[in-house]
Amino acid sequence: MSNPINDKDFSPPTSDRIPDIEKPTRYDDDSPRPETGSRAVSAGKLARKLSARQVQMIAIGGTIGTGLFLGTGNSLATGGPASMLIGYAIVGAIVFITMLSLGEMAAFLPVAGSFCTFASRFVDDAFGFALTWNYWFNDAVSTASDLVALQLVLQYWTTKFPGWGLSLIFWVLLILANIVTVRIYGEVGLAGHIFIILGIAVNCGANTEHRYIGGHNWFIGDAPFVGGIGGFASVFVTAAFAYGGTESIAITAGETKDPARTMPKVVRNVFWRILLFYILSILILGLNVPYTTPDLDSKDTRTSPFTLVFQMAGSSAAGSFINAVIMTSVLSAANHALFAGTRLLYTLTVERHAPKFFGALNRNQIPWIAVLATSATSILCFGASFIGAGQLWTWLQNIVGVSNQLSWAAIGVASIRFRAGIKAQNREDSLPFKNWTYPWGPWFSVILNIFLVLVQGWSSFSPSFDVVTFFSLYIELPVMVFMYIGWKLLKRTEIVKLREMDLETDTYPVEKLDPIDEAKRSRWKAKAYDFWRWVL
């Protein structure tokens, strides 16, 4: 999971410490309005310059990464092709409902704080506190997991260079990666289209053995369901790790042009592009790569099944090409996770949810202590030398995957409360975009996410109890509960009452579409052009 962040987004004060910030209630037209009973917190006015196309690139580039390129190998080896396909489809359905819920709230209240802000405003300040810290931890661990993934990807070319040295080199290069992130998005998207076409050709006979593969790999050994119920359950945390980052769309809402129209459009387009790419890629992987392939899920190494499919085409250069694309996407994801985590920690400081020293700024107005604190978790990547990069990456993947599921469940809770508040205040007609799955959709997301978090750790109990795997799958639960209860008792927060819920601050007026522009959009050429841009 990763969110693209630029350090200019911090907009910090000029001093080297965090002042006591008073947060005024702001509206788009600057007119004074009375506050509701709940504490109004404004996100402020950010420059709304991001187009729908730019937001889509940010979300897609921040989502497609190690979870898909490396995590699918783990899912294929432990669960088999059918478990992997079904598991990713179910998690995709959860994400679809989550995105609709998030799009509804972000279109109505396009704030930069996104669902972390929604959790505080619509549920409870303690709930927002716990969720934001959980999401910061998600980004911090994601940075470490991506650095470990780099070691695994680079083993395709050489195993002579020490893993910790590779992580150290790329840790330094992360700072430079910011200038090429948009270009990396393009490379990943293009490689995805090439992979699907090449994968179909390989399956039909364009491979080194010149034979038709078809569905043969679905019926070898224990396939298509490998490892029984434990193997099937283990796929879900990997899928959650792979889909993580789609919710980052809402973080850009505070800087998006005409968010009331743009956010719903972006939510739909991004989800379908990611889902179709994921499902098609997973289907092709399951058809072409046997689950018994060595190094898909070993302790020390991890080979991307995407690279294997390119190798099957008979070209070592093709394998190196896709491996290079994977490496750049991993590097970009690590960079985004680091800056997103830094921003969240700074935000926690501004919201008085973290000690003030985390917001200390240097002469360049960079929260350097927040950067050091967030990057400190990357020390974990050096543990690969002792326990194996493949094993360490699996543990970190479990932590991030569970964190994503808890975030999706929290978004569902915020959505349920949001719609209840809208109804209580009789403002249903003011919603620019409605989640058509409400009320069953958010409830389905909350219940299923909690259920999966509880049962997907089956593999840690069978065939024997694995203490480390158990903790990697369940440590997030007590931590988040402890943070919620602890902050609630310390600050004596209360659940926001529906009639006192702040549904005024940061709302954005729906801009009317110019009649001439509307006429242009109705022409078939414009629609065909939009479709072509969606495909690309």
C-alpha positions as CSV (number, residue, x, y, z in Angstrom):
1,M,0.0,0.0,0.0
2,S,1.4,3.4,-0.8
3,N,0.4,7.0,-1.3
4,P,2.2,9.5,-3.5
5,I,3.2,12.5,-1.4
6,N,5.2,15.6,-2.2
7,D,6.9,17.4,0.7
8,K,5.4,20.7,-0.5
9,D,2.0,19.2,0.7
10,F,3.0,19.7,4.3
11,S,2.5,23.5,4.2
12,P,4.2,23.8,7.6
13,P,4.7,26.9,9.7
14,T,8.1,28.6,9.3
15,S,9.4,28.0,12.7
16,D,11.3,24.8,13.7
17,R,8.6,23.6,16.1
18,I,4.9,23.1,16.0
19,P,2.9,26.0,17.4
20,D,-0.4,25.7,19.1
21,I,-2.6,25.7,16.0
22,E,-6.1,26.9,16.1
23,K,-8.2,25.4,13.4
24,P,-10.8,27.8,12.0
25,T,-14.0,26.6,10.4
26,R,-13.8,27.4,6.7
27,Y,-16.2,27.3,3.9
28,D,-15.7,27.6,0.2
29,D,-17.3,31.1,0.0
30,D,-15.7,32.3,3.2
31,S,-19.1,33.2,4.7
32,P,-19.5,32.7,8.4
33,R,-21.7,29.7,9.4
34,P,-22.6,28.3,12.8
35,E,-20.8,25.3,14.0
36,T,-22.7,22.1,14.8
37,G,-22.4,20.4,18.2
38,S,-19.4,18.4,17.2
39,R,-15.9,19.9,17.1
40,A,-15.4,21.4,13.7
41,V,-12.0,20.8,12.1
42,S,-11.3,22.3,8.8
43,A,-8.8,20.9,6.4
44,G,-8.1,24.4,5.1
45,K,-8.0,25.4,1.4
46,L,-5.6,23.6,-0.8
47,A,-4.9,24.4,-4.4
48,R,-7.3,22.4,-6.5
49,K,-5.1,21.7,-9.5
50,L,-5.2,17.9,-9.9
51,S,-7.2,16.6,-12.9
52,A,-9.1,13.3,-13.0
53,R,-6.3,11.8,-15.2
54,Q,-3.6,12.9,-12.7
55,V,-5.5,11.4,-9.7
56,Q,-6.0,8.1,-11.6
57,M,-2.3,7.9,-12.3
58,I,-1.5,8.6,-8.7
59,A,-3.8,5.9,-7.4
60,I,-2.8,3.2,-10.0
61,G,0.9,3.9,-9.5
62,G,0.5,3.7,-5.7
63,T,-1.4,0.4,-5.8
64,I,0.3,-1.8,-8.4
65,G,3.5,-3.0,-6.8
66,T,5.0,-5.8,-4.7
67,G,1.6,-7.1,-3.7
68,L,0.8,-8.1,-7.2
69,F,4.2,-8.8,-8.7
70,L,5.6,-10.9,-5.7
71,G,2.6,-11.6,-3.5
72,T,0.8,-13.6,-6.3
73,G,3.7,-16.1,-6.2
74,N,3.1,-16.7,-2.5
75,S,-0.7,-17.1,-3.1
76,L,-0.1,-19.5,-6.0
77,A,2.3,-21.7,-4.0
78,T,0.2,-21.8,-0.8
79,G,-3.4,-21.8,-2.1
80,G,-3.2,-22.9,-5.7
81,P,-4.7,-21.2,-8.9
82,A,-8.4,-21.5,-7.9
83,S,-7.9,-20.2,-4.4
84,M,-5.9,-17.3,-5.7
85,L,-8.4,-16.3,-8.3
86,I,-11.4,-16.6,-5.9
87,G,-9.6,-14.9,-3.1
88,Y,-8.5,-11.9,-5.1
89,A,-12.1,-11.6,-6.6
90,I,-13.7,-11.6,-3.1
91,V,-11.2,-9.0,-1.8
92,G,-11.8,-7.0,-5.0
93,A,-15.5,-7.0,-4.2
94,I,-14.7,-5.6,-0.7
95,V,-12.5,-2.9,-2.2
96,F,-15.3,-2.0,-4.7
97,I,-17.8,-1.4,-1.9
98,T,-15.1,0.5,0.1
99,M,-14.3,2.7,-2.9
100,L,-18.0,3.5,-3.4
101,S,-18.3,4.4,0.3
102,L,-15.2,6.5,0.2
103,G,-16.2,8.2,-3.1
104,E,-19.5,9.2,-1.6
105,M,-17.9,10.9,1.5
106,A,-15.0,12.4,-0.5
107,A,-17.3,14.0,-3.1
108,F,-19.4,15.6,-0.3
109,L,-16.4,16.5,2.0
110,P,-13.2,16.7,-0.2
111,V,-10.6,17.1,2.5
112,A,-7.0,16.1,2.3
113,G,-7.2,14.1,5.6
114,S,-9.6,11.6,3.8
115,F,-11.0,8.7,5.7
116,C,-8.8,9.4,8.8
117,T,-10.6,12.7,9.1
118,F,-14.0,11.1,8.4
119,A,-13.4,8.6,11.2
120,S,-12.9,11.4,13.7
121,R,-15.7,13.6,12.4
122,F,-18.4,10.9,11.9
123,V,-17.6,8.4,14.6
124,D,-15.3,9.4,17.4
125,D,-12.1,11.3,17.8
126,A,-10.6,8.3,19.5
127,F,-11.5,6.2,16.5
128,G,-9.8,8.6,14.2
129,F,-6.7,8.6,16.4
130,A,-6.4,4.8,16.3
131,L,-7.1,4.7,12.6
132,T,-4.5,7.4,11.7
133,W,-1.8,5.7,13.8
134,N,-2.7,2.4,12.2
135,Y,-2.3,3.9,8.8
136,W,1.0,5.5,9.7
137,F,2.3,2.2,10.9
138,N,1.0,0.7,7.6
139,D,3.1,3.1,5.6
140,A,6.2,2.7,7.8
141,V,6.1,-1.1,7.5
142,S,5.4,-0.8,3.8
143,T,8.6,1.1,3.3
144,A,10.5,-1.7,5.0
145,S,8.7,-4.5,3.1
146,D,9.5,-2.7,-0.2
147,L,13.2,-2.5,0.6
148,V,13.1,-6.3,1.4
149,A,11.3,-6.9,-1.9
150,L,14.1,-5.1,-3.8
151,Q,16.5,-7.7,-2.5
152,L,14.2,-10.5,-3.8
153,V,13.8,-8.8,-7.2
154,L,17.5,-8.2,-7.7
155,Q,18.3,-11.8,-6.9
156,Y,17.1,-12.5,-10.4
157,W,20.4,-11.0,-11.7
158,T,22.8,-11.7,-8.9
159,T,23.1,-13.3,-5.5
160,K,26.7,-12.3,-4.8
161,F,26.0,-8.8,-3.5
162,P,24.8,-8.7,0.1
163,G,21.1,-8.0,0.6
164,W,21.6,-5.4,3.2
165,G,23.9,-3.5,0.8
166,L,21.3,-3.5,-1.9
167,S,18.7,-2.1,0.6
168,L,21.1,0.5,1.8
169,I,21.8,1.7,-1.8
170,F,18.1,1.9,-2.7
171,W,17.3,3.6,0.5
172,V,19.5,6.5,-0.6
173,L,18.0,6.4,-4.1
174,L,14.5,6.8,-2.7
175,I,15.1,10.5,-2.3
176,L,15.9,10.8,-6.0
177,A,12.9,8.6,-7.1
178,N,10.5,11.5,-6.6
179,I,11.4,13.1,-9.9
180,V,10.5,10.0,-11.9
181,T,7.3,8.7,-10.3
182,V,5.0,9.8,-13.1
183,R,7.2,8.1,-15.6
184,I,7.2,4.9,-13.5
185,Y,3.4,4.9,-13.5
186,G,3.5,4.8,-17.3
187,E,6.0,2.0,-17.4
188,V,3.9,-0.2,-15.0
189,G,0.7,0.4,-17.0
190,L,2.4,-0.4,-20.3
191,A,4.0,-3.5,-18.9
192,G,0.6,-4.7,-17.6
193,H,-0.9,-4.5,-21.1
194,I,2.1,-6.3,-22.6
195,F,2.0,-9.0,-20.0
196,I,-1.7,-9.9,-20.6
197,I,-1.2,-10.1,-24.3
198,L,2.1,-12.1,-24.0
199,G,0.5,-14.4,-21.3
200,I,-2.3,-15.4,-23.6
201,A,0.2,-16.1,-26.4
202,V,2.3,-18.2,-24.1
203,N,-0.7,-20.2,-23.0
204,C,-1.8,-20.8,-26.6
205,G,1.7,-22.2,-27.6
206,A,4.1,-19.3,-28.0
207,N,6.4,-20.8,-25.4
208,T,9.8,-22.5,-25.3
209,E,8.1,-25.9,-25.5
210,H,5.8,-24.9,-28.4
211,R,2.8,-26.6,-26.7
212,Y,-0.7,-25.6,-25.8
213,I,-0.9,-25.2,-22.0
214,G,-4.6,-24.4,-21.6
215,G,-5.9,-25.4,-18.1
216,H,-3.3,-28.2,-17.5
217,N,-1.8,-26.5,-14.5
218,W,-5.2,-26.4,-12.7
219,F,-5.2,-30.2,-12.5
220,I,-1.7,-31.2,-11.4
221,G,-1.0,-32.4,-7.9
222,D,-3.3,-30.8,-5.4
223,A,-4.5,-28.1,-7.7
224,P,-6.6,-26.2,-8.2
225,F,-7.1,-25.9,-4.4
226,V,-3.8,-26.4,-2.6
227,G,-3.5,-26.7,1.2
228,G,-7.2,-27.1,1.9
229,I,-9.0,-24.5,4.0
230,G,-5.7,-23.2,5.4
231,G,-4.3,-22.6,1.9
232,F,-7.5,-20.9,0.8
233,A,-7.7,-18.6,3.9
234,S,-4.0,-17.6,3.5
235,V,-4.7,-16.0,0.2
236,F,-6.8,-13.2,1.6
237,V,-4.1,-11.4,3.5
238,T,-1.9,-11.4,0.4
239,A,-4.8,-10.1,-1.7
240,A,-5.4,-7.4,0.9
241,F,-1.7,-6.4,0.7
242,A,-2.0,-6.3,-3.1
243,Y,-5.1,-4.1,-3.3
244,G,-3.8,-1.8,-0.6
245,G,-3.4,1.8,-1.8
246,T,-6.6,2.1,-3.8
247,E,-8.1,4.1,-0.9
248,S,-5.3,6.6,-1.4
249,I,-7.5,8.3,-4.1
250,A,-9.4,10.1,-1.4
251,I,-6.3,11.7,0.0
252,T,-6.0,13.8,-3.1
253,A,-9.7,15.0,-2.8
254,G,-8.5,18.2,-1.1
255,E,-6.5,19.1,-4.2
256,T,-8.8,17.9,-7.0
257,K,-10.6,20.0,-9.5
258,D,-14.3,20.0,-9.1
259,P,-14.2,17.1,-6.6
260,A,-17.9,16.6,-6.5
261,R,-17.8,15.4,-10.1
262,T,-14.2,14.2,-10.4
263,M,-14.0,11.9,-7.4
264,P,-16.9,9.6,-8.3
265,K,-15.6,9.3,-11.8
266,V,-12.1,8.6,-10.7
267,V,-13.3,6.0,-8.1
268,R,-15.1,4.0,-10.7
269,N,-12.4,4.2,-13.4
270,V,-9.5,3.4,-11.1
271,F,-11.3,0.5,-9.5
272,W,-12.3,-1.2,-12.7
273,R,-8.9,-0.7,-14.3
274,I,-7.1,-2.2,-11.3
275,L,-9.7,-5.0,-10.8
276,L,-9.6,-6.1,-14.5
277,F,-5.8,-5.9,-14.6
278,Y,-5.5,-7.9,-11.3
279,I,-8.1,-10.6,-12.2
280,L,-6.8,-11.1,-15.8
281,S,-3.2,-11.2,-14.6
282,I,-4.0,-13.7,-11.9
283,L,-6.0,-15.9,-14.3
284,I,-3.1,-15.9,-16.7
285,L,-0.5,-16.7,-14.0
286,G,-2.6,-19.6,-12.7
287,L,-2.9,-21.0,-16.2
288,N,0.7,-20.7,-17.2
289,V,2.8,-21.1,-13.9
290,P,2.5,-24.4,-12.0
291,Y,2.1,-23.9,-8.2
292,T,5.0,-26.3,-7.7
293,T,7.5,-23.9,-9.4
294,P,10.6,-23.6,-7.2
295,D,11.3,-20.3,-5.4
296,L,7.7,-19.0,-5.6
297,D,7.5,-19.1,-1.8
298,S,10.9,-20.0,-0.4
299,K,12.6,-18.7,2.8
300,D,15.6,-17.1,1.1
301,T,14.4,-16.2,-2.4
302,R,11.2,-15.2,-4.2
303,T,10.8,-15.3,-7.9
304,S,8.0,-13.2,-9.5
305,P,5.6,-15.3,-11.5
306,F,5.4,-12.4,-13.9
307,T,9.1,-12.8,-14.7
308,L,8.5,-16.5,-15.2
309,V,5.8,-15.9,-17.8
310,F,8.2,-13.6,-19.8
311,Q,10.9,-16.3,-19.5
312,M,8.5,-18.8,-21.0
313,A,8.2,-16.7,-24.1
314,G,11.8,-17.8,-24.8
315,S,13.7,-14.5,-24.2
316,S,16.0,-13.8,-21.3
317,A,15.8,-10.1,-22.3
318,A,12.1,-10.2,-21.8
319,G,12.5,-11.6,-18.3
320,S,15.0,-8.8,-17.5
321,F,12.6,-6.2,-18.9
322,I,9.7,-7.2,-16.6
323,N,12.0,-7.6,-13.7
324,A,13.3,-4.1,-14.2
325,V,9.7,-2.8,-14.4
326,I,9.0,-4.6,-11.1
327,M,12.0,-3.1,-9.5
328,T,11.1,0.5,-10.5
329,S,7.5,0.0,-9.3
330,V,8.8,-1.3,-5.9
331,L,11.2,1.6,-5.6
332,S,8.4,4.0,-6.4
333,A,6.1,2.3,-3.8
334,A,8.7,2.5,-1.1
335,N,9.2,6.2,-1.8
336,H,5.5,6.9,-1.7
337,A,5.1,5.0,1.6
338,L,7.9,6.9,3.2
339,F,6.5,10.3,2.3
340,A,2.9,9.3,3.1
341,G,4.0,8.1,6.5
342,T,5.9,11.2,7.2
343,R,2.9,13.4,6.2
344,L,0.6,11.3,8.4
345,L,3.0,11.7,11.4
346,Y,3.2,15.4,10.9
347,T,-0.6,15.6,10.6
348,L,-0.9,13.6,13.9
349,T,1.2,16.3,15.5
350,V,-0.9,19.1,14.1
351,E,-4.0,17.3,15.3
352,R,-2.4,17.0,18.8
353,H,-2.5,13.2,18.4
354,A,1.3,12.9,18.6
355,P,4.1,14.5,20.6
356,K,5.1,18.0,19.3
357,F,8.7,17.1,18.6
358,F,7.6,14.9,15.7
359,G,6.7,18.2,13.9
360,A,10.0,19.8,14.3
361,L,11.1,21.4,11.0
362,N,14.5,22.1,9.5
363,R,15.6,25.2,7.5
364,N,14.0,23.7,4.4
365,Q,10.7,23.3,6.3
366,I,10.9,19.5,6.2
367,P,9.7,17.6,9.3
368,W,13.0,15.8,9.7
369,I,12.2,14.0,13.0
370,A,9.0,12.6,11.4
371,V,11.1,11.4,8.4
372,L,13.6,9.7,10.8
373,A,10.8,8.1,12.9
374,T,9.0,6.8,9.8
375,S,12.1,5.5,8.1
376,A,13.4,3.9,11.4
377,T,11.2,0.8,10.7
378,S,13.3,0.2,7.6
379,I,16.0,-1.2,9.9
380,L,13.8,-4.3,9.7
381,C,15.0,-4.9,6.2
382,F,18.5,-5.7,7.4
383,G,17.1,-8.7,9.3
384,A,16.8,-10.4,6.0
385,S,20.5,-11.4,6.3
386,F,19.6,-13.5,9.4
387,I,16.1,-15.0,8.7
388,G,15.9,-14.9,4.9
389,A,14.5,-12.1,2.7
390,G,11.6,-14.3,1.5
391,Q,10.5,-15.1,5.1
392,L,10.9,-11.6,6.3
393,W,8.9,-10.1,3.4
394,T,6.0,-12.6,4.1
395,W,5.8,-11.4,7.7
396,L,5.9,-7.7,6.8
397,Q,3.3,-8.4,4.1
398,N,1.0,-10.0,6.7
399,I,1.2,-6.9,8.9
400,V,0.4,-4.5,6.1
401,G,-2.4,-6.7,4.7
402,V,-4.2,-6.9,8.0
403,S,-3.7,-3.1,8.4
404,N,-5.4,-2.6,5.1
405,Q,-8.3,-4.7,6.1
406,L,-8.8,-2.8,9.3
407,S,-8.7,0.5,7.4
408,W,-11.4,-0.8,4.9
409,A,-13.6,-1.9,7.9
410,A,-13.1,1.6,9.4
411,I,-14.1,3.2,6.2
412,G,-17.3,1.1,6.2
413,V,-18.1,2.2,9.8
414,A,-17.5,5.8,8.9
415,S,-19.8,5.4,5.8
416,I,-22.6,3.9,7.9
417,R,-22.3,6.8,10.4
418,F,-22.1,9.4,7.7
419,R,-25.3,8.3,5.9
420,A,-27.1,8.1,9.3
421,G,-26.0,11.6,10.0
422,I,-27.1,12.8,6.6
423,K,-30.5,11.3,7.1
424,A,-30.9,12.7,10.7
425,Q,-30.1,16.2,9.4
426,N,-32.3,15.7,6.3
427,R,-29.6,16.4,3.8
428,E,-29.8,13.4,1.5
429,D,-30.6,15.6,-1.5
430,S,-27.2,17.4,-1.0
431,L,-25.1,14.3,-1.8
432,P,-23.4,14.8,-5.2
433,F,-22.7,11.1,-5.4
434,K,-24.5,8.2,-3.7
435,N,-23.2,4.8,-2.8
436,W,-25.8,2.6,-4.4
437,T,-24.8,-0.4,-2.2
438,Y,-25.9,1.4,1.0
439,P,-26.9,0.2,3.5
440,W,-26.0,-3.5,2.8
441,G,-22.7,-2.7,1.1
442,P,-20.8,-1.0,4.0
443,W,-22.2,-3.6,6.5
444,F,-21.0,-6.4,4.2
445,S,-17.5,-4.8,4.0
446,V,-17.2,-4.3,7.8
447,I,-18.4,-7.8,8.7
448,L,-16.4,-9.6,6.0
449,N,-13.2,-7.7,6.7
450,I,-13.4,-8.5,10.4
451,F,-14.2,-12.2,9.6
452,L,-11.3,-12.5,7.3
453,V,-8.9,-10.8,9.8
454,L,-9.9,-13.5,12.3
455,V,-9.8,-16.6,10.2
456,Q,-7.0,-15.9,7.6
457,G,-4.4,-16.8,10.3
458,W,-5.4,-20.5,10.0
459,S,-2.0,-21.3,8.5
460,S,-0.3,-20.2,11.7
461,F,-2.0,-23.0,13.7
462,S,-1.6,-25.8,11.1
463,P,0.2,-28.2,10.8
464,S,1.9,-26.7,13.9
465,F,1.7,-23.4,15.8
466,D,4.0,-20.8,14.3
467,V,4.4,-18.0,16.9
468,V,6.0,-15.4,14.5
469,T,3.4,-15.9,11.8
470,F,0.6,-15.7,14.4
471,F,1.9,-12.4,15.7
472,S,2.4,-11.0,12.1
473,L,-1.3,-11.8,11.4
474,Y,-2.9,-10.7,14.7
475,I,-0.6,-8.0,16.3
476,E,-2.6,-5.2,14.7
477,L,-5.8,-6.1,16.4
478,P,-4.9,-5.6,20.1
479,V,-2.7,-2.5,19.2
480,M,-5.6,-0.7,17.5
481,V,-8.1,-1.6,20.2
482,F,-5.6,-0.5,22.9
483,M,-5.0,2.9,21.1
484,Y,-8.8,3.5,20.7
485,I,-9.6,2.7,24.4
486,G,-6.5,4.4,25.7
487,W,-7.2,7.7,23.8
488,K,-10.9,7.5,24.7
489,L,-10.2,7.2,28.4
490,L,-7.4,9.8,28.4
491,K,-9.3,12.5,26.5
492,R,-12.8,11.4,27.5
493,T,-14.0,11.5,23.9
494,E,-17.6,10.7,23.0
495,I,-19.2,9.1,19.9
496,V,-20.5,12.0,17.7
497,K,-24.2,12.4,17.9
498,L,-26.0,12.2,14.5
499,R,-27.8,15.6,14.8
500,E,-24.5,17.3,16.0
501,M,-22.3,15.8,13.3
502,D,-20.4,18.4,11.4
503,L,-21.7,18.3,7.8
504,E,-20.9,21.9,6.9
505,T,-17.1,22.4,7.3
506,D,-15.1,21.7,4.1
507,T,-18.1,21.0,1.9
508,Y,-17.5,21.9,-1.7
509,P,-20.2,23.4,-4.1
510,V,-21.1,21.4,-7.2
511,E,-20.0,23.4,-10.3
512,K,-22.5,23.6,-13.1
513,L,-21.3,22.2,-16.4
514,D,-21.1,24.8,-19.2
515,P,-23.8,24.0,-21.8
516,I,-21.2,24.2,-24.6
517,D,-18.9,21.7,-22.8
518,E,-21.9,19.5,-22.1
519,A,-22.7,19.4,-25.8
520,K,-19.2,18.6,-26.7
521,R,-19.2,15.7,-24.3
522,S,-22.2,14.2,-26.0
523,R,-20.4,13.8,-29.3
524,W,-19.3,10.2,-30.2
525,K,-15.7,11.3,-30.9
526,A,-15.3,12.7,-27.4
527,K,-16.8,9.5,-25.9
528,A,-14.5,7.3,-28.0
529,Y,-11.5,9.4,-27.0
530,D,-12.5,9.1,-23.3
531,F,-12.8,5.3,-23.7
532,W,-9.3,5.1,-25.4
533,R,-7.8,7.1,-22.5
534,W,-9.5,4.8,-20.0
535,V,-8.0,1.7,-21.8
536,L,-4.5,3.2,-21.8
